[in-house]
Amino acid sequence: MAEMASDVGGAVIVVNIGLGKKGFVNRTGANMDEENLVYFADRLGFKVINKDQQYTCLRRDLELHHWKHASKNPCCENQEKCLQCLIEKKVSESSKYFLFALSSHGKIENNEFFVEFIDESKARNKRFLPLKEVVEFLKNCECLRKKVVILVIEACRSNQDTTDDTGVQSGKGPTVLPADDDQPPYIPICIPKNFLLVYSTTPNRYAYRDETNGSWFESKLKQALSDENEGEIVDLLQLLTKTAGLVSEMEADLSDKTKPTASNTETFGVTPGAKCVPCIEHRLTKPPIFKLH
């Protein structure tokens, strides 16, 4: 049975762009990720709980304390200062789903996947949040215990440091990252029951972004949804598979004025022919079925 609007659930969408932020390389075009993700949430019937003006600080260019406040400075009852408190206080217990989407820089280091936040007061290596901490919180959050949790991560998953790369490719042909056998082992996150994890790319690979349309995955997700009419019933797994197919058909083309780029738009030179494929992992017991809005 498709979920109606009141039954679907809440969503939190976070996009780190970094324009003018010290130490965080600007993600040109990432502003479109927010628009595309809100479109995705709205079409499926989610309510974006950090969409209101009062939660601007919990929607764009977040620092680490916006994920979890310091114990000495707790969030007050009517003013959520961190995402954890916002989720705990604003997510309805009666809904079936919860969506958390995060778009930022990312990397694999010491076999673990990290997402970068923005904090000009900290050294760059102190700004990364392990994704397993996000999953662990969502798993143990009381208001989410009986829900299907959908986690969308738009970020590079390379073990090369994309946020500090000053090299420029020559453009003389495709450059392929080393085969997975040559890469340090990546230890997958233990996925809890009823969790769906959607990554914009596979381990040890870059995610790509178009300066006009935003990140490849989110732009193609919107395209896939745009093909469906209001009131239609969709299986989210099938929709994501269709999106992955659309992304896999793309490749970097430097002759295009809206050329796709990796996370580091300013310093990472994209080679023609570069590609990526989204990665979908889950432990769902039932297909996630939605009635489109």
Contacts in CASP RR format, 6 or more apart in sequence:
PFRMAT RR
TARGET T0000
AUTHOR 0000-0000-0000
METHOD contacts of the structure
MODEL  1
MAEMASDVGGAVIVVNIGLGKKGFVNRTGANMDEENLVYFADRLGFKVIN
KDQQYTCLRRDLELHHWKHASKNPCCENQEKCLQCLIEKKVSESSKYFLF
ALSSHGKIENNEFFVEFIDESKARNKRFLPLKEVVEFLKNCECLRKKVVI
LVIEACRSNQDTTDDTGVQSGKGPTVLPADDDQPPYIPICIPKNFLLVYS
TTPNRYAYRDETNGSWFESKLKQALSDENEGEIVDLLQLLTKTAGLVSEM
EADLSDKTKPTASNTETFGVTPGAKCVPCIEHRLTKPPIFKLH
1 289 0 8 1.000
2 233 0 8 1.000
2 289 0 8 1.000
2 290 0 8 1.000
2 291 0 8 1.000
3 45 0 8 1.000
3 96 0 8 1.000
3 97 0 8 1.000
3 289 0 8 1.000
3 290 0 8 1.000
3 291 0 8 1.000
4 291 0 8 1.000
5 45 0 8 1.000
5 293 0 8 1.000
6 95 0 8 1.000
7 94 0 8 1.000
7 95 0 8 1.000
7 96 0 8 1.000
8 44 0 8 1.000
8 45 0 8 1.000
8 46 0 8 1.000
8 47 0 8 1.000
8 95 0 8 1.000
8 96 0 8 1.000
8 97 0 8 1.000
8 290 0 8 1.000
9 45 0 8 1.000
9 46 0 8 1.000
9 47 0 8 1.000
9 91 0 8 1.000
9 92 0 8 1.000
9 95 0 8 1.000
9 96 0 8 1.000
9 97 0 8 1.000
9 98 0 8 1.000
9 99 0 8 1.000
9 147 0 8 1.000
10 46 0 8 1.000
10 47 0 8 1.000
10 48 0 8 1.000
10 49 0 8 1.000
10 90 0 8 1.000
10 91 0 8 1.000
10 92 0 8 1.000
10 95 0 8 1.000
10 97 0 8 1.000
10 98 0 8 1.000
10 99 0 8 1.000
11 41 0 8 1.000
11 46 0 8 1.000
11 47 0 8 1.000
11 48 0 8 1.000
11 49 0 8 1.000
11 98 0 8 1.000
11 99 0 8 1.000
11 100 0 8 1.000
11 101 0 8 1.000
12 48 0 8 1.000
12 49 0 8 1.000
12 50 0 8 1.000
12 58 0 8 1.000
12 83 0 8 1.000
12 86 0 8 1.000
12 87 0 8 1.000
12 99 0 8 1.000
12 100 0 8 1.000
12 101 0 8 1.000
13 34 0 8 1.000
13 37 0 8 1.000
13 38 0 8 1.000
13 41 0 8 1.000
13 48 0 8 1.000
13 50 0 8 1.000
13 51 0 8 1.000
13 59 0 8 1.000
13 99 0 8 1.000
13 101 0 8 1.000
14 50 0 8 1.000
14 58 0 8 1.000
14 59 0 8 1.000
14 60 0 8 1.000
14 62 0 8 1.000
14 83 0 8 1.000
14 101 0 8 1.000
14 102 0 8 1.000
14 103 0 8 1.000
14 104 0 8 1.000
15 30 0 8 1.000
15 31 0 8 1.000
15 33 0 8 1.000
15 34 0 8 1.000
15 37 0 8 1.000
15 59 0 8 1.000
15 60 0 8 1.000
15 102 0 8 1.000
15 103 0 8 1.000
15 104 0 8 1.000
16 24 0 8 1.000
16 27 0 8 1.000
16 30 0 8 1.000
16 60 0 8 1.000
16 61 0 8 1.000
16 62 0 8 1.000
16 103 0 8 1.000
16 104 0 8 1.000
16 105 0 8 1.000
16 116 0 8 1.000
16 117 0 8 1.000
16 118 0 8 1.000
17 26 0 8 1.000
17 27 0 8 1.000
17 29 0 8 1.000
17 30 0 8 1.000
17 31 0 8 1.000
17 60 0 8 1.000
17 61 0 8 1.000
18 24 0 8 1.000
18 25 0 8 1.000
18 26 0 8 1.000
18 27 0 8 1.000
18 61 0 8 1.000
18 118 0 8 1.000
19 26 0 8 1.000
20 26 0 8 1.000
21 61 0 8 1.000
21 118 0 8 1.000
21 120 0 8 1.000
22 120 0 8 1.000
23 120 0 8 1.000
23 124 0 8 1.000
24 61 0 8 1.000
24 105 0 8 1.000
24 116 0 8 1.000
24 118 0 8 1.000
24 120 0 8 1.000
24 127 0 8 1.000
24 163 0 8 1.000
25 105 0 8 1.000
25 163 0 8 1.000
25 263 0 8 1.000
25 264 0 8 1.000
25 265 0 8 1.000
25 266 0 8 1.000
25 267 0 8 1.000
26 265 0 8 1.000
26 266 0 8 1.000
27 103 0 8 1.000
27 104 0 8 1.000
27 105 0 8 1.000
27 209 0 8 1.000
27 263 0 8 1.000
27 265 0 8 1.000
28 209 0 8 1.000
28 211 0 8 1.000
28 261 0 8 1.000
28 265 0 8 1.000
28 266 0 8 1.000
29 209 0 8 1.000
29 210 0 8 1.000
29 211 0 8 1.000
29 212 0 8 1.000
29 213 0 8 1.000
29 214 0 8 1.000
29 265 0 8 1.000
30 103 0 8 1.000
30 209 0 8 1.000
30 214 0 8 1.000
30 215 0 8 1.000
31 214 0 8 1.000
32 212 0 8 1.000
32 213 0 8 1.000
32 214 0 8 1.000
32 215 0 8 1.000
32 218 0 8 1.000
32 219 0 8 1.000
33 103 0 8 1.000
33 154 0 8 1.000
33 209 0 8 1.000
33 214 0 8 1.000
33 215 0 8 1.000
33 218 0 8 1.000
34 59 0 8 1.000
34 60 0 8 1.000
34 103 0 8 1.000
36 214 0 8 1.000
36 215 0 8 1.000
36 218 0 8 1.000
36 219 0 8 1.000
36 221 0 8 1.000
36 222 0 8 1.000
37 101 0 8 1.000
37 103 0 8 1.000
37 152 0 8 1.000
37 218 0 8 1.000
38 48 0 8 1.000
38 51 0 8 1.000
39 222 0 8 1.000
39 225 0 8 1.000
40 101 0 8 1.000
40 218 0 8 1.000
40 221 0 8 1.000
40 222 0 8 1.000
40 225 0 8 1.000
41 47 0 8 1.000
41 48 0 8 1.000
41 99 0 8 1.000
41 101 0 8 1.000
42 48 0 8 1.000
42 293 0 8 1.000
43 225 0 8 1.000
43 228 0 8 1.000
43 292 0 8 1.000
43 293 0 8 1.000
44 99 0 8 1.000
44 236 0 8 1.000
44 290 0 8 1.000
44 292 0 8 1.000
44 293 0 8 1.000
45 290 0 8 1.000
45 293 0 8 1.000
46 97 0 8 1.000
46 99 0 8 1.000
49 55 0 8 1.000
49 86 0 8 1.000
49 87 0 8 1.000
49 90 0 8 1.000
49 91 0 8 1.000
50 58 0 8 1.000
50 59 0 8 1.000
50 83 0 8 1.000
50 86 0 8 1.000
51 59 0 8 1.000
55 80 0 8 1.000
55 86 0 8 1.000
57 66 0 8 1.000
58 66 0 8 1.000
58 80 0 8 1.000
58 82 0 8 1.000
58 83 0 8 1.000
58 86 0 8 1.000
61 118 0 8 1.000
62 83 0 8 1.000
62 117 0 8 1.000
62 118 0 8 1.000
63 117 0 8 1.000
63 118 0 8 1.000
63 119 0 8 1.000
63 127 0 8 1.000
64 117 0 8 1.000
64 119 0 8 1.000
64 122 0 8 1.000
64 126 0 8 1.000
64 127 0 8 1.000
64 129 0 8 1.000
65 81 0 8 1.000
65 82 0 8 1.000
65 119 0 8 1.000
66 81 0 8 1.000
66 82 0 8 1.000
66 83 0 8 1.000
66 117 0 8 1.000
67 82 0 8 1.000
67 83 0 8 1.000
67 84 0 8 1.000
67 117 0 8 1.000
67 129 0 8 1.000
67 134 0 8 1.000
68 82 0 8 1.000
68 83 0 8 1.000
68 84 0 8 1.000
68 137 0 8 1.000
69 75 0 8 1.000
69 81 0 8 1.000
69 82 0 8 1.000
69 84 0 8 1.000
69 85 0 8 1.000
73 81 0 8 1.000
75 81 0 8 1.000
75 82 0 8 1.000
75 85 0 8 1.000
80 86 0 8 1.000
80 89 0 8 1.000
80 90 0 8 1.000
84 137 0 8 1.000
84 141 0 8 1.000
87 98 0 8 1.000
87 100 0 8 1.000
87 138 0 8 1.000
87 141 0 8 1.000
87 143 0 8 1.000
87 144 0 8 1.000
88 141 0 8 1.000
88 142 0 8 1.000
88 143 0 8 1.000
91 98 0 8 1.000
91 143 0 8 1.000
91 144 0 8 1.000
92 143 0 8 1.000
93 143 0 8 1.000
95 147 0 8 1.000
96 147 0 8 1.000
96 148 0 8 1.000
97 147 0 8 1.000
97 148 0 8 1.000
97 149 0 8 1.000
97 150 0 8 1.000
97 288 0 8 1.000
98 138 0 8 1.000
98 144 0 8 1.000
98 147 0 8 1.000
98 148 0 8 1.000
98 149 0 8 1.000
98 150 0 8 1.000
99 150 0 8 1.000
99 152 0 8 1.000
100 134 0 8 1.000
100 138 0 8 1.000
100 149 0 8 1.000
100 150 0 8 1.000
100 151 0 8 1.000
100 152 0 8 1.000
101 151 0 8 1.000
101 152 0 8 1.000
101 153 0 8 1.000
101 154 0 8 1.000
102 115 0 8 1.000
102 134 0 8 1.000
102 151 0 8 1.000
102 152 0 8 1.000
102 153 0 8 1.000
102 154 0 8 1.000
102 155 0 8 1.000
103 154 0 8 1.000
103 155 0 8 1.000
103 215 0 8 1.000
103 218 0 8 1.000
104 115 0 8 1.000
104 116 0 8 1.000
104 117 0 8 1.000
104 154 0 8 1.000
104 155 0 8 1.000
105 115 0 8 1.000
105 116 0 8 1.000
105 155 0 8 1.000
105 156 0 8 1.000
105 162 0 8 1.000
105 163 0 8 1.000
105 263 0 8 1.000
105 264 0 8 1.000
106 113 0 8 1.000
106 114 0 8 1.000
106 115 0 8 1.000
106 116 0 8 1.000
106 128 0 8 1.000
106 155 0 8 1.000
106 156 0 8 1.000
106 157 0 8 1.000
106 162 0 8 1.000
106 163 0 8 1.000
106 263 0 8 1.000
107 113 0 8 1.000
107 114 0 8 1.000
107 116 0 8 1.000
107 128 0 8 1.000
107 156 0 8 1.000
107 157 0 8 1.000
107 158 0 8 1.000
107 159 0 8 1.000
107 160 0 8 1.000
107 161 0 8 1.000
107 162 0 8 1.000
107 163 0 8 1.000
108 114 0 8 1.000
108 157 0 8 1.000
108 158 0 8 1.000
108 159 0 8 1.000
108 184 0 8 1.000
108 186 0 8 1.000
108 203 0 8 1.000
108 204 0 8 1.000
109 128 0 8 1.000
109 159 0 8 1.000
111 184 0 8 1.000
111 185 0 8 1.000
111 186 0 8 1.000
111 187 0 8 1.000
112 130 0 8 1.000
112 131 0 8 1.000
112 132 0 8 1.000
112 187 0 8 1.000
113 130 0 8 1.000
113 131 0 8 1.000
113 132 0 8 1.000
113 157 0 8 1.000
113 186 0 8 1.000
113 189 0 8 1.000
113 203 0 8 1.000
114 128 0 8 1.000
114 129 0 8 1.000
114 130 0 8 1.000
114 131 0 8 1.000
115 128 0 8 1.000
115 129 0 8 1.000
115 131 0 8 1.000
115 134 0 8 1.000
115 153 0 8 1.000
115 155 0 8 1.000
116 124 0 8 1.000
116 127 0 8 1.000
116 128 0 8 1.000
116 129 0 8 1.000
116 155 0 8 1.000
116 163 0 8 1.000
117 127 0 8 1.000
117 128 0 8 1.000
117 129 0 8 1.000
118 127 0 8 1.000
119 126 0 8 1.000
119 127 0 8 1.000
124 163 0 8 1.000
124 164 0 8 1.000
131 153 0 8 1.000
131 189 0 8 1.000
132 189 0 8 1.000
132 190 0 8 1.000
134 151 0 8 1.000
135 151 0 8 1.000
135 189 0 8 1.000
135 190 0 8 1.000
135 191 0 8 1.000
135 192 0 8 1.000
135 195 0 8 1.000
135 197 0 8 1.000
138 144 0 8 1.000
138 149 0 8 1.000
138 151 0 8 1.000
138 192 0 8 1.000
138 195 0 8 1.000
139 149 0 8 1.000
139 192 0 8 1.000
139 195 0 8 1.000
147 194 0 8 1.000
148 194 0 8 1.000
148 195 0 8 1.000
148 196 0 8 1.000
148 284 0 8 1.000
148 288 0 8 1.000
149 192 0 8 1.000
149 194 0 8 1.000
149 195 0 8 1.000
149 196 0 8 1.000
150 196 0 8 1.000
150 198 0 8 1.000
150 236 0 8 1.000
150 288 0 8 1.000
151 195 0 8 1.000
151 196 0 8 1.000
151 197 0 8 1.000
151 198 0 8 1.000
152 198 0 8 1.000
153 197 0 8 1.000
153 198 0 8 1.000
153 199 0 8 1.000
153 200 0 8 1.000
154 200 0 8 1.000
154 207 0 8 1.000
154 215 0 8 1.000
154 217 0 8 1.000
154 218 0 8 1.000
155 199 0 8 1.000
155 200 0 8 1.000
155 207 0 8 1.000
155 263 0 8 1.000
156 162 0 8 1.000
156 201 0 8 1.000
156 205 0 8 1.000
156 206 0 8 1.000
156 207 0 8 1.000
156 262 0 8 1.000
156 263 0 8 1.000
157 186 0 8 1.000
157 199 0 8 1.000
157 201 0 8 1.000
157 202 0 8 1.000
157 203 0 8 1.000
157 204 0 8 1.000
157 205 0 8 1.000
157 206 0 8 1.000
157 207 0 8 1.000
158 177 0 8 1.000
158 204 0 8 1.000
158 205 0 8 1.000
158 206 0 8 1.000
159 183 0 8 1.000
159 184 0 8 1.000
159 186 0 8 1.000
159 204 0 8 1.000
160 177 0 8 1.000
162 206 0 8 1.000
162 262 0 8 1.000
162 263 0 8 1.000
162 264 0 8 1.000
162 268 0 8 1.000
163 263 0 8 1.000
163 264 0 8 1.000
165 264 0 8 1.000
165 267 0 8 1.000
165 268 0 8 1.000
166 267 0 8 1.000
167 267 0 8 1.000
167 268 0 8 1.000
167 269 0 8 1.000
168 267 0 8 1.000
168 269 0 8 1.000
169 175 0 8 1.000
169 269 0 8 1.000
169 270 0 8 1.000
169 271 0 8 1.000
171 254 0 8 1.000
171 271 0 8 1.000
171 272 0 8 1.000
173 271 0 8 1.000
173 272 0 8 1.000
173 273 0 8 1.000
174 271 0 8 1.000
174 272 0 8 1.000
174 273 0 8 1.000
174 274 0 8 1.000
175 271 0 8 1.000
175 274 0 8 1.000
177 183 0 8 1.000
177 204 0 8 1.000
177 205 0 8 1.000
177 206 0 8 1.000
178 204 0 8 1.000
180 203 0 8 1.000
180 204 0 8 1.000
183 203 0 8 1.000
183 204 0 8 1.000
186 203 0 8 1.000
186 204 0 8 1.000
188 203 0 8 1.000
188 281 0 8 1.000
189 197 0 8 1.000
191 197 0 8 1.000
191 281 0 8 1.000
191 282 0 8 1.000
191 283 0 8 1.000
192 283 0 8 1.000
193 283 0 8 1.000
193 285 0 8 1.000
194 283 0 8 1.000
194 284 0 8 1.000
194 285 0 8 1.000
195 282 0 8 1.000
195 283 0 8 1.000
195 284 0 8 1.000
196 236 0 8 1.000
196 237 0 8 1.000
196 280 0 8 1.000
196 281 0 8 1.000
196 282 0 8 1.000
196 284 0 8 1.000
196 288 0 8 1.000
197 280 0 8 1.000
197 281 0 8 1.000
197 282 0 8 1.000
198 240 0 8 1.000
198 278 0 8 1.000
198 279 0 8 1.000
198 280 0 8 1.000
199 278 0 8 1.000
199 279 0 8 1.000
199 280 0 8 1.000
199 281 0 8 1.000
200 207 0 8 1.000
200 215 0 8 1.000
200 216 0 8 1.000
200 217 0 8 1.000
200 218 0 8 1.000
200 276 0 8 1.000
200 278 0 8 1.000
201 207 0 8 1.000
201 208 0 8 1.000
201 217 0 8 1.000
201 276 0 8 1.000
201 277 0 8 1.000
201 278 0 8 1.000
201 279 0 8 1.000
202 276 0 8 1.000
202 277 0 8 1.000
202 278 0 8 1.000
202 279 0 8 1.000
203 279 0 8 1.000
205 276 0 8 1.000
205 277 0 8 1.000
206 262 0 8 1.000
206 263 0 8 1.000
206 268 0 8 1.000
206 274 0 8 1.000
206 276 0 8 1.000
207 215 0 8 1.000
207 216 0 8 1.000
207 217 0 8 1.000
207 262 0 8 1.000
207 263 0 8 1.000
207 276 0 8 1.000
208 215 0 8 1.000
208 216 0 8 1.000
208 250 0 8 1.000
208 252 0 8 1.000
208 260 0 8 1.000
208 261 0 8 1.000
208 262 0 8 1.000
208 270 0 8 1.000
208 274 0 8 1.000
208 276 0 8 1.000
209 215 0 8 1.000
209 216 0 8 1.000
209 260 0 8 1.000
209 261 0 8 1.000
209 262 0 8 1.000
209 263 0 8 1.000
209 265 0 8 1.000
210 216 0 8 1.000
210 219 0 8 1.000
210 258 0 8 1.000
210 259 0 8 1.000
210 260 0 8 1.000
210 261 0 8 1.000
211 258 0 8 1.000
211 259 0 8 1.000
211 261 0 8 1.000
211 265 0 8 1.000
212 258 0 8 1.000
213 219 0 8 1.000
213 258 0 8 1.000
216 247 0 8 1.000
216 250 0 8 1.000
216 260 0 8 1.000
216 276 0 8 1.000
217 243 0 8 1.000
217 247 0 8 1.000
217 278 0 8 1.000
220 243 0 8 1.000
220 245 0 8 1.000
220 246 0 8 1.000
220 247 0 8 1.000
220 250 0 8 1.000
221 239 0 8 1.000
221 240 0 8 1.000
221 243 0 8 1.000
223 243 0 8 1.000
223 246 0 8 1.000
224 239 0 8 1.000
224 242 0 8 1.000
224 243 0 8 1.000
224 246 0 8 1.000
225 239 0 8 1.000
225 292 0 8 1.000
228 234 0 8 1.000
228 239 0 8 1.000
228 292 0 8 1.000
229 292 0 8 1.000
230 292 0 8 1.000
230 293 0 8 1.000
231 291 0 8 1.000
231 292 0 8 1.000
231 293 0 8 1.000
232 291 0 8 1.000
232 292 0 8 1.000
233 289 0 8 1.000
233 290 0 8 1.000
233 291 0 8 1.000
233 292 0 8 1.000
234 289 0 8 1.000
234 290 0 8 1.000
234 292 0 8 1.000
235 287 0 8 1.000
235 288 0 8 1.000
235 289 0 8 1.000
236 287 0 8 1.000
236 288 0 8 1.000
236 289 0 8 1.000
236 290 0 8 1.000
237 280 0 8 1.000
237 282 0 8 1.000
237 284 0 8 1.000
237 287 0 8 1.000
237 288 0 8 1.000
240 278 0 8 1.000
240 280 0 8 1.000
241 280 0 8 1.000
243 278 0 8 1.000
244 277 0 8 1.000
244 278 0 8 1.000
244 280 0 8 1.000
245 277 0 8 1.000
247 276 0 8 1.000
247 277 0 8 1.000
247 278 0 8 1.000
248 275 0 8 1.000
248 277 0 8 1.000
250 260 0 8 1.000
250 275 0 8 1.000
251 272 0 8 1.000
251 273 0 8 1.000
251 274 0 8 1.000
251 275 0 8 1.000
252 259 0 8 1.000
252 260 0 8 1.000
252 261 0 8 1.000
252 270 0 8 1.000
252 271 0 8 1.000
252 272 0 8 1.000
252 273 0 8 1.000
252 274 0 8 1.000
252 275 0 8 1.000
253 259 0 8 1.000
253 260 0 8 1.000
253 272 0 8 1.000
253 273 0 8 1.000
254 270 0 8 1.000
254 272 0 8 1.000
259 270 0 8 1.000
260 270 0 8 1.000
260 274 0 8 1.000
261 268 0 8 1.000
261 269 0 8 1.000
261 270 0 8 1.000
262 268 0 8 1.000
262 269 0 8 1.000
262 270 0 8 1.000
262 274 0 8 1.000
END
